[in-house]
Amino acid sequence: MAVPLRRRLPMLPLLLLAAGGLRAVERSSSAMEELATEKEAEESHRQDSVSLLTFILLLTLTILTIWLFKHRRVRFLHETGLAMIYGLIVGVILRYGTPSTSGHDKPFSCSQEDRPFTTLLVNVSGKFFEYTLKGEISPGKIHNVEQNDMLRKVTFDPEVFFNILLPPIIFHAGYSLKKRHFFRNLGSILAYAFLGTAVSCFIIGNLMYGVVKLMKLVGQLSDKFYYTDCLLFGAIISATDPVTVLAIFNELHADVDLYALLFGESVLNDAVAIVLSSSIVAYQPTGENTHAFDAAAFFKSVGVFLGIFSGSFMMGAVTGVVTALVTKFTKLHCFPLLETALFFLMSWSTFLLAEACGFTGVVAVLFCGITQAHYTYNNLSVESRSRTKQLFEVLHFLAENFIFSYMGLALFTFQKHIFSPVFIIGAFIAIFFGRAAHIYPLSFLLNLGRRHKISWNFQHMMMFSGLRGAMAFALAIRDTATYSHQMMFSTTLLIVFFTVWIVGGGTTPMLSWLNIRVGVDPDQDPPPTNDSFQVLQGDGPDSERRNRTKQESAWLFRLWYSFDHNYLKPILTHSGPPLTTTLPSWCGLVARCLTSPQVYDNQEQLREEDSDFILNDGDLTVTYGDTTITANGSSGPHTATTSLDGRRTKSSSEEALEHDVGAADHEVTSRGTRLVFPLEDNA
Amino acid sequence: MAVPLRRRLPMLPLLLLAAGGLRAVERSSSAMEELATEKEAEESHRQDSVSLLTFILLLTLTILTIWLFKHRRVRFLHETGLAMIYGLIVGVILRYGTPSTSGHDKPFSCSQEDRPFTTLLVNVSGKFFEYTLKGEISPGKIHNVEQNDMLRKVTFDPEVFFNILLPPIIFHAGYSLKKRHFFRNLGSILAYAFLGTAVSCFIIGNLMYGVVKLMKLVGQLSDKFYYTDCLLFGAIISATDPVTVLAIFNELHADVDLYALLFGESVLNDAVAIVLSSSIVAYQPTGENTHAFDAAAFFKSVGVFLGIFSGSFMMGAVTGVVTALVTKFTKLHCFPLLETALFFLMSWSTFLLAEACGFTGVVAVLFCGITQAHYTYNNLSVESRSRTKQLFEVLHFLAENFIFSYMGLALFTFQKHIFSPVFIIGAFIAIFFGRAAHIYPLSFLLNLGRRHKISWNFQHMMMFSGLRGAMAFALAIRDTATYSHQMMFSTTLLIVFFTVWIVGGGTTPMLSWLNIRVGVDPDQDPPPTNDSFQVLQGDGPDSERRNRTKQESAWLFRLWYSFDHNYLKPILTHSGPPLTTTLPSWCGLVARCLTSPQVYDNQEQLREEDSDFILNDGDLTVTYGDTTITANGSSGPHTATTSLDGRRTKSSSEEALEHDVGAADHEVTSRGTRLVFPLEDNA
C-alpha cells in the first residue's frame, strides 16, 4: 500500500490567495529566462485569480438562485444541491471547453540515489533555483503531471477541506446546537453517533468486501482492493450530513426532538467517522502483505480511536473553558470587537492546538463549539453574541456551499475517476443496509430505556435522512493515490449527489407521508399524540425493568448535570446558583472569588436570558410531567400538579448535595432554579 | 538588479492552514524512506501549527492588554504598538531561545542546462517525487536555505500581506469612511493623497540619494544602491498610516474635519503609494547599467501609474455598482445571511478580478469599499448592515494586529537585516522634510480655494500624524532580494516602530498643546472659532480671486454630485429623487423600471436613515450658512435665514437640470431633498 505524502500543499495557496500585486511590472531585464519565469509566474497568478473567480461566480449564482427558490417557496432543491448543479455545469465547461495545454511545465527528471529531500537546489546555467517536495507520484501516473492547466488550477489540495473549509462548518454545528433538546436526547444521540456509526461502518465494510470479491470473480477489478480499504470506505461513507433535511426541518419547524436526534447524530457522527477512518488507517498488520486480521493491530486501532477522540475532546473542552474564564473575569464585554476577536482566536487555536498535539483539529473544534455555546456564550455581551453567531453563520454558509459546488466540479475536473457500476450499485445497497442495521435495532434498544419513545415514523424518517455530504467527500478526497481509493472517491461522489438531490428533494413529501408534525414552536414540547406507541408499550409487563434501566442510565447524566449546574456553570459563567451555596463552607474564600456578583443580583434575569442553554427545571418538569400524564392515561391538570410536587420532593430527598447547601437553598428553591433531574422516575 | 520570483508561496500554507488530520497514523510501512518523509511532513506540520499558535497567543495577549488599557483609559500606547512589543519579545525568544536546527533538509544540487521548469520529477531509487519551483536564490544566499527551522516557520511569504491581510484592512477603510465629512473635504484629500504623496516620494527619494552618495564617500555602502531604489524607498515610506492617531481621535471625538482629512489622506495615500511603487519598478531604462534619467521610461512609468490606478478604480467601482444593482432589484434583503454572503463574495471578487486583469487588487478593493458604502449599504437590510460592518471590522482588527505583531517579530526573526546608522538617520530626516514639504505648501494652496480653512494647528497636527504602518511594511517586505532592498526594509521597520510608539504616544499631549477641540459630536459642524484664520484672510484683497478659484474647483464636484444625486443614487439605491422626475420625459419607461417604488413612499424616512451617507441639503446649508455668517462678521439668526434663502434661489436658477423636472420638482423641493451645492458661493 503506497503511502502518499499527505501534504501536497503548494497547490492551495495559488488558489486561495491569488497572489499578485505589482502587476504591471514589465521588466526589460537582461536575462531572458528570468523574464520568462516572471511572465510564467504572472500568467499562473492570473489563472489562479480566474479559477477562484469561477468559484465565486458559482457561489454568487447559487445565492441568487437560492433567493429565488426561497422567495417562491420551492423546497424540492436545497442550496447545496443547487451548488452542486452549478458546479457540474462549470465542470463540464472546463473539461470539454478548455484546450489541453500541457506544454510549458514539462517535468524534468534527474536521478537521485538517496531518499528524497524536502528542498532541492537546482543549478540552471549558473543560477540557483529552489524547489520544494510536493509529493510522490506512482510511476504509472507520471503522464498525469502534464495535464490540462485549467483543470489543475481548479483542483484543490484535499487538505484545504480539512483545514480551511470543515472547521467553520463543524464549529458552527457545535455552536448552534439547540442545547435544550440536544441534552434531553443526549443518550440516544451518543448511541446513534458512536454505536450506530461503528455498526454502519462495519456492515458497509463487510458488504463492500463481498462486492469486491464478486468483482474479482467477474474480472471487474483491475488492481488491489483490501479488506481495510473496504472498512475505510465504510467509515468514510458512515458520516451522515442531513444538511438538506435539517434545512427543511428548520423551515417547516418540524418536530424538535426528531430535529435534535438527527442534528446531534450527524454532528457527532462526523467526529466519529473522522477518528474511525484514521484508526482504520492505523490498523496496519505487521508485515507488508498481510491484510488478514491481527489482534494486536486491532487493539492498537481501538486504542488509537479512544486516544484521538478523548484527546480531541479534551482540547476542545479546555479551550472553551479557558475562553469562558477569560470572558467571565475580564470586563471585555464592554468592547464587543475585542470580545469577538478573542472568541474567534481562541476557537481557532483549539484547532491548531489539537493538530500540534497530534489530535484531530476538526473534532476538537466541534467540542470547543459546544463548550463555547454552553458556557462562554453566557458571558458575552449581547452584541458579541449576535456577532459571533453571525460571523460563524456566514463562514459556515460560504464553506458549505463552496464544498458542494466543488463536488459538482470535481465530477468532471478530477482526473483519476474510476467508475465501476458493480461497486457503485453495491455501495448503494450497502449504505441502505448499513443505515437500516443501526437505526432500527438501536432505536428498539433505546426505546427500552427512553420514556419519550422514538416512534416508528421517527425511525423511518431517520432512516430516510441518512444523506452523505461534506464530511464524506472530504474524507474520500483526502487520499486518492491508489486504485481502491480512487474508486471509493468516485463512488462517494455519486452517493452524495444521489442522496442530496433525491433524498433532499423528497423530504417534504416524506414528512407529510410519515405524519410528522410541522409548525412546532421550538420552546413547546411534544404533544401526547407522538407518544401513542409509547403508551401502548409503556403499560406492558416490562415497565418495571424499563424503570430500572432508566434509573441506571440517568445516573451518569444526573451526576454530570448536577456537577455542571452546581460547579461548572457558576465558575465559568455569570449564571447558576452562587458557589458560596454549592461549595462546602471551608471553600468560602475561593467560592466568593469565583462567584460573579451578578449571580446574586440578577439570577432571575439570567435565567430568562439563556433559557435555551440551561435546563431550568420549570421547563423540564412540565415536559416530563406531561409525558408522565400521558403514560398514565390521565390528562387532568391536577394530576400534573401532583406529579410535579411528587417529583420535586423526591429529587430533593435523593440528592445528597442539597443537604450541604443549608439555608440559602430554600431561597433558591423558592425561586425555581433548584436542580431537578429530568430523567428520574417518580413512580 | 536581480529579479526574484515574487511567488514564493509554498511557505505560506504551512502557516496558514496548519494542515493535518489523520495524525496518529503510525505506519509500519516497509519502505523506510517513505516513513521518514511522512514523519518529516508530520513534524513540519506540527511546527506549522505551533508557529501559528504563537501568533494567536500574541494576538490574544494583545487583546487582553488592550482591554486593560482601555479599561484604565491608558492612551499612550495603542493596540498596534502593543502588538509590536509582544511581537518583539517573542521574536527575541525565538531568535535566541531556539536551537539552530539545519540538518534534515540539506539542499541537493543537480545541474540543468535549460531554463528552470516549474515542475520537477525526481527519481529516487525507483520512486518518482514531484517538486515545484519555489524561487531563485542568489548564489551568495545558498547557505541561508539551511537556516533555523523555527525562524523559517514564522517567516511569512510577503505576498500573504498583499493577498490576505491588506485587503480586509483596506476594504474596511473604504467601507467605514465617514462619507459626509469625506466628501466635504474631497478636494483637499485628493490633493494631499495624490500631489502630496508624489511630492513626498520625490523629496524623500532625492534626499536618500544624497545620503547614499554620502555613504559611498564614507565607505559605508558595500553594494549597489541606485537612484530608482531611492525613489522606490520614497514611494514605500510615503504611505502614511495614522492608525494610532485616528484611534485616539475617535476615542476623544476630536475635530471631524481634521479626522476626515487625515483618514481620507491615509486611505488614498496607500493606494497611491502602492501604484507609485509599481510604476517606479516599471521605470527601467533600456539597457542593463543605465540608471540615468530616461524620458521614454519616465513617461511609460507615468502611463503605468495612470493605467493601473484608473483600471483598479474602475474595477472597484464596477463591482460595487453591480452589487448595488443586485441588492436593489432582488428581494435578497429578506434573507440577511444570503445578502451578507453575496456582499462578501462580490467584494472579494473585486480583488480577484483586478488581479486577473493585471491591475492592483488592493486599490480596487478600496474603491469597491467606498462604492459599497455609498450605494449598496442603502439597499441592505438593517441586519445585513450591521453584519457586514461587524464582519469587516473583525477581519480588519485581526489583520491589522497580526501585521503589527509580525512586524515586531520580524525585527529579530528576519534573517537578512542590514542596519546602516547613516541610512537610518538620513531616512528619519528625509521623511520629516518630505512630510513638511507637502503638508505646508499644499495646505497653503488649498486654503486659497477653501472656504473652511485648514488652520495652522490642523497643519501641525497633520504634519505630526505622518505615521508609517502596515502598508509601508508590506511594500518594503515584498522584495528583499537585493542589498538595497534589505537595507530599505530594515529602515522601514525602524521608522514604523518609532512613529507608532513615539508619535502615537504623543498624540494626546499634542492635541491639547495644539488646542484642537475634542468631544465633538460627529453630526455637529465646526464652530466659528476654528475659522478665525479664515476670517482674517477671507476679508483680504485676494477674496475675489478666491471666489473664482472656488467656483472653478467646485464645478467638477458639482457636476459629479448632481449626476450622483439625480441619476446614480436613484438607479442604484432606494433613495434619492425618483428617476421619473430627473430623467428627460422620453426615458419614461426606463425611468419607471429603474426607480424603486419605495422612493415615492418613504423618501422622508430614507433621508433620515442614511443621513451619514447622503449629503442632504438641510444639513449642508446650515453648515455653510454658518460659515458664511462668520465670514461676514455678523451672527444674527435672521442673516442665516436670508443666506439660506438666497442660496436656494441661486442654486435653483443655476442648475439647468432642474428645469426638466417639471411639476414633480416642486413637491420634492418642498420636502427638502432638492439638490443644493455646498461649495457654491452666494456673494
Contacts between the chains, C-beta under 8 A, distances in Angstrom:
chain1	res1	chain2	res2	distance
A	1	B	29	7.5
A	3	B	27	5.9
A	3	B	29	5.4
A	3	B	31	7.9
A	3	B	34	5.1
A	3	B	35	7.8
A	3	B	38	5.9
A	5	B	37	6.2
A	5	B	38	6.9
A	5	B	41	5.7
A	6	B	19	7.6
A	6	B	21	7.9
A	6	B	22	6.8
A	6	B	38	7.7
A	6	B	41	6.6
A	7	B	19	5.8
A	7	B	41	4.7
A	7	B	44	7.4
A	7	B	45	6.5
A	9	B	10	6.8
A	9	B	13	4.3
A	9	B	14	6.6
A	9	B	17	7.0
A	9	B	19	5.9
A	10	B	9	6.9
A	10	B	10	4.4
A	10	B	13	7.3
A	10	B	132	4.9
A	12	B	13	5.0
A	12	B	17	7.1
A	13	B	9	4.2
A	13	B	10	7.1
A	13	B	12	5.1
A	13	B	13	4.8
A	13	B	16	7.5
A	13	B	157	7.9
A	14	B	9	6.6
A	16	B	13	7.4
A	16	B	16	7.6
A	17	B	9	6.8
A	17	B	12	7.0
A	17	B	159	6.5
A	17	B	160	7.2
A	17	B	163	4.1
A	17	B	164	6.2
A	18	B	163	6.3
A	18	B	351	7.5
A	18	B	352	5.4
A	18	B	355	5.5
A	18	B	356	7.8
A	18	B	361	7.8
A	19	B	6	7.6
A	19	B	7	5.6
A	19	B	9	5.9
A	19	B	157	7.9
A	19	B	159	4.0
A	19	B	162	7.1
A	19	B	163	5.0
A	20	B	159	7.5
A	20	B	162	7.0
A	20	B	163	6.6
A	20	B	355	4.0
A	20	B	361	5.9
A	21	B	159	7.4
A	21	B	162	4.5
A	21	B	163	7.6
A	21	B	274	7.3
A	21	B	278	7.5
A	21	B	355	7.7
A	21	B	360	6.1
A	21	B	361	6.8
A	21	B	362	6.9
A	21	B	478	7.3
A	22	B	6	6.9
A	22	B	277	7.4
A	22	B	278	4.5
A	22	B	281	6.2
A	22	B	360	7.9
A	22	B	478	7.1
A	23	B	278	7.2
A	23	B	308	7.2
A	23	B	355	7.0
A	23	B	358	4.5
A	23	B	359	6.4
A	23	B	360	6.5
A	24	B	278	5.7
A	24	B	279	7.7
A	24	B	282	5.8
A	24	B	304	4.9
A	24	B	307	6.9
A	24	B	308	5.3
A	24	B	358	6.5
A	25	B	278	6.2
A	25	B	281	5.2
A	25	B	282	5.9
A	26	B	282	6.3
A	27	B	3	5.9
A	27	B	281	7.8
A	27	B	284	5.9
A	28	B	284	5.7
A	28	B	286	6.3
A	29	B	1	7.4
A	29	B	3	5.4
A	29	B	284	7.6
A	30	B	288	4.7
A	31	B	3	7.9
A	33	B	115	3.8
A	33	B	116	7.4
A	34	B	3	5.1
A	34	B	136	7.9
A	35	B	3	7.9
A	36	B	115	6.1
A	37	B	5	6.3
A	37	B	115	7.0
A	37	B	116	6.3
A	37	B	133	7.9
A	37	B	136	7.6
A	38	B	3	6.0
A	38	B	5	7.0
A	38	B	6	7.8
A	40	B	118	6.7
A	41	B	5	5.7
A	41	B	6	6.7
A	41	B	7	4.9
A	44	B	7	7.6
A	44	B	118	7.6
A	45	B	7	6.6
A	45	B	355	7.0
A	46	B	355	7.3
A	46	B	356	5.4
A	46	B	358	7.3
A	49	B	352	4.5
A	49	B	353	7.6
A	49	B	355	4.4
A	49	B	356	3.7
A	50	B	352	7.9
A	50	B	356	5.1
A	52	B	352	5.3
A	53	B	349	6.0
A	53	B	352	4.8
A	53	B	353	6.4
A	53	B	356	6.3
A	56	B	345	5.1
A	56	B	348	6.4
A	56	B	349	4.6
A	56	B	352	6.8
A	57	B	349	7.6
A	59	B	341	7.5
A	59	B	345	5.5
A	60	B	342	6.3
A	60	B	345	5.4
A	60	B	346	6.8
A	60	B	349	7.6
A	63	B	332	7.9
A	63	B	338	5.1
A	63	B	341	5.8
A	63	B	342	4.9
A	63	B	345	7.4
A	64	B	326	7.2
A	64	B	330	6.8
A	64	B	332	7.8
A	64	B	342	7.5
A	66	B	335	8.0
A	66	B	338	6.2
A	67	B	330	5.8
A	67	B	331	7.3
A	67	B	332	5.2
A	67	B	335	6.2
A	67	B	338	5.5
A	70	B	334	7.7
A	70	B	335	6.2
A	70	B	338	7.9
A	71	B	331	6.1
A	71	B	334	7.4
A	104	B	118	7.6
A	105	B	117	5.9
A	105	B	118	4.2
A	105	B	119	4.8
A	106	B	117	6.5
A	107	B	117	6.9
A	107	B	119	5.1
A	107	B	120	6.5
A	107	B	121	4.0
A	107	B	130	7.5
A	108	B	112	6.6
A	108	B	117	4.9
A	108	B	119	7.8
A	108	B	120	5.3
A	108	B	121	6.5
A	109	B	121	4.9
A	109	B	122	7.1
A	109	B	123	5.7
A	109	B	128	7.9
A	110	B	110	4.7
A	110	B	112	7.6
A	110	B	120	7.6
A	110	B	122	6.0
A	110	B	123	7.2
A	111	B	122	7.7
A	111	B	123	4.6
A	111	B	124	7.9
A	112	B	108	6.6
A	112	B	110	7.6
A	112	B	122	5.5
A	112	B	123	6.7
A	112	B	124	4.7
A	112	B	125	7.8
A	113	B	124	7.7
A	113	B	125	6.8
A	114	B	108	8.0
A	114	B	124	6.9
A	114	B	125	7.9
A	115	B	32	8.0
A	115	B	33	3.5
A	115	B	36	6.1
A	115	B	37	7.0
A	115	B	124	6.3
A	115	B	125	7.7
A	116	B	33	7.2
A	116	B	37	6.3
A	116	B	122	6.5
A	116	B	124	4.7
A	116	B	127	7.7
A	116	B	129	4.5
A	117	B	105	6.0
A	117	B	106	6.7
A	117	B	107	6.9
A	117	B	108	4.8
A	118	B	40	6.5
A	118	B	44	7.6
A	118	B	104	7.6
A	118	B	105	4.3
A	119	B	105	4.7
A	119	B	106	8.0
A	119	B	107	5.1
A	119	B	108	7.8
A	119	B	134	8.0
A	119	B	145	6.3
A	120	B	107	6.6
A	120	B	108	5.3
A	120	B	110	7.6
A	120	B	120	6.8
A	120	B	122	6.9
A	120	B	131	5.2
A	121	B	107	3.9
A	121	B	108	6.5
A	121	B	109	4.8
A	121	B	137	7.2
A	121	B	142	6.8
A	121	B	145	7.0
A	122	B	109	7.1
A	122	B	110	6.1
A	122	B	111	7.7
A	122	B	112	5.5
A	122	B	116	6.5
A	122	B	120	6.9
A	123	B	109	5.7
A	123	B	110	7.3
A	123	B	111	4.6
A	123	B	112	6.7
A	124	B	111	7.9
A	124	B	112	4.8
A	124	B	113	7.7
A	124	B	114	6.9
A	124	B	115	6.2
A	124	B	116	4.7
A	125	B	112	7.9
A	125	B	113	6.8
A	125	B	114	7.9
A	125	B	115	7.6
A	126	B	139	7.9
A	127	B	116	7.8
A	127	B	136	5.9
A	127	B	139	7.7
A	128	B	109	7.9
A	128	B	136	6.7
A	128	B	137	4.7
A	128	B	138	7.6
A	128	B	139	6.0
A	128	B	142	6.1
A	129	B	116	4.5
A	129	B	133	6.1
A	129	B	134	7.7
A	129	B	135	7.1
A	129	B	136	5.3
A	129	B	137	7.1
A	130	B	107	7.5
A	130	B	133	7.7
A	130	B	134	4.3
A	130	B	135	5.8
A	130	B	136	7.4
A	130	B	137	5.3
A	130	B	145	6.6
A	131	B	120	5.3
A	131	B	131	3.9
A	131	B	132	6.4
A	131	B	133	5.7
A	131	B	134	6.0
A	132	B	10	5.0
A	132	B	131	6.3
A	132	B	132	6.1
A	132	B	134	5.1
A	133	B	37	7.7
A	133	B	129	6.0
A	133	B	130	7.7
A	133	B	131	5.7
A	134	B	119	8.0
A	134	B	129	7.7
A	134	B	130	4.3
A	134	B	131	6.0
A	134	B	132	5.1
A	135	B	129	7.1
A	135	B	130	5.7
A	136	B	34	7.8
A	136	B	37	8.0
A	136	B	127	5.9
A	136	B	128	6.7
A	136	B	129	5.3
A	136	B	130	7.4
A	137	B	121	7.1
A	137	B	128	4.7
A	137	B	129	7.1
A	137	B	130	5.3
A	138	B	128	7.6
A	139	B	126	7.9
A	139	B	127	7.8
A	139	B	128	6.0
A	142	B	121	6.7
A	142	B	128	6.1
A	145	B	119	6.2
A	145	B	121	6.9
A	145	B	130	6.5
A	157	B	13	7.9
A	159	B	17	6.5
A	159	B	19	4.1
A	159	B	20	7.6
A	159	B	21	7.5
A	160	B	17	7.3
A	162	B	19	7.2
A	162	B	20	7.1
A	162	B	21	4.7
A	163	B	17	4.1
A	163	B	18	6.4
A	163	B	19	5.0
A	163	B	20	6.7
A	163	B	21	7.7
A	164	B	17	6.2
A	274	B	21	7.4
A	277	B	22	7.6
A	278	B	21	7.4
A	278	B	22	4.5
A	278	B	23	7.3
A	278	B	24	5.9
A	278	B	25	6.3
A	279	B	24	7.8
A	281	B	22	6.1
A	281	B	25	5.3
A	281	B	27	8.0
A	282	B	24	5.8
A	282	B	25	5.7
A	282	B	26	6.5
A	282	B	27	8.0
A	284	B	27	5.8
A	284	B	28	5.9
A	284	B	29	7.6
A	286	B	28	6.2
A	288	B	29	7.9
A	288	B	30	4.7
A	304	B	24	4.9
A	307	B	24	6.8
A	308	B	23	7.2
A	308	B	24	5.4
A	326	B	64	7.2
A	330	B	64	6.8
A	330	B	67	5.8
A	331	B	67	7.3
A	331	B	71	6.1
A	332	B	63	7.9
A	332	B	64	7.9
A	332	B	67	5.2
A	334	B	70	7.8
A	334	B	71	7.5
A	335	B	66	8.0
A	335	B	67	6.2
A	335	B	70	6.2
A	337	B	393	6.0
A	337	B	394	6.8
A	337	B	397	5.9
A	338	B	63	5.1
A	338	B	66	6.2
A	338	B	67	5.5
A	338	B	70	7.9
A	340	B	390	7.5
A	340	B	394	5.4
A	341	B	59	7.5
A	341	B	63	5.8
A	341	B	394	5.9
A	341	B	397	5.4
A	341	B	398	5.8
A	342	B	60	6.3
A	342	B	63	4.9
A	342	B	64	7.6
A	344	B	394	6.7
A	344	B	398	7.1
A	345	B	56	5.1
A	345	B	59	5.5
A	345	B	60	5.4
A	345	B	63	7.4
A	345	B	398	7.5
A	346	B	60	6.9
A	348	B	56	6.4
A	349	B	53	6.0
A	349	B	56	4.6
A	349	B	57	7.6
A	349	B	60	7.6
A	351	B	18	7.5
A	352	B	18	5.3
A	352	B	49	4.6
A	352	B	50	7.9
A	352	B	52	5.3
A	352	B	53	4.8
A	352	B	56	6.8
A	353	B	49	7.6
A	353	B	53	6.4
A	355	B	18	5.5
A	355	B	20	3.9
A	355	B	21	7.6
A	355	B	23	7.0
A	355	B	45	7.1
A	355	B	46	7.4
A	355	B	49	4.5
A	356	B	18	7.7
A	356	B	46	5.4
A	356	B	49	3.7
A	356	B	50	5.1
A	356	B	53	6.2
A	358	B	23	4.3
A	358	B	24	6.3
A	358	B	46	7.3
A	359	B	23	6.3
A	360	B	20	8.0
A	360	B	21	6.0
A	360	B	22	7.9
A	360	B	23	6.6
A	361	B	18	7.8
A	361	B	20	5.9
A	361	B	21	6.8
A	362	B	21	7.0
A	387	B	390	5.1
A	387	B	394	7.3
A	390	B	340	7.5
A	390	B	387	5.2
A	390	B	390	7.1
A	390	B	391	7.5
A	391	B	390	7.5
A	391	B	391	6.3
A	391	B	394	6.5
A	393	B	337	6.0
A	394	B	337	6.7
A	394	B	340	5.4
A	394	B	341	5.9
A	394	B	344	6.7
A	394	B	387	7.3
A	394	B	391	6.4
A	397	B	337	5.8
A	397	B	341	5.4
A	398	B	341	5.8
A	398	B	344	7.2
A	398	B	345	7.5
A	478	B	21	7.4
A	478	B	22	7.3
